[in-house]
Amino acid sequence: MKWTKVEYSEVRDYKNEKLIFLPWDEPESTEQILKYEMGGEIVAFIRLSVDPIDNKSVWIDEFEVLMPFRKQGIGKKSILDLLEDTEVNIKLLAKNASVQKFWEKCGFVDDGIAIWEIPMIYKTTKFKH
């Protein structure tokens, strides 16, 4: 079980098969898409981008567990695996209160006041020097 880099074409194939539903546009040069595998099967995708202001942070732009693997704790497990090895702060915008609760269970905290989305952050204690 690990996160590895994936080509956009693979994400597009899963989207075409209607196994994922978020926009999943072609990544820009500052973004990367990772896949999470369990038992040799891809079960989730995540898109990360470098924070243009803070070089010790990245943004989770999209995260999605494939339809057949939802409601099995895989989302939380995959995020905890990502956080275990991170050496940067990770930021995101939670779309609503139920999404916020998911991210809180993964160790993220509210990072400020917002009108539409809830800014959250996971602050690592491990920084590369």
Disulfide bonds with the S-S distance in Angstrom:
none
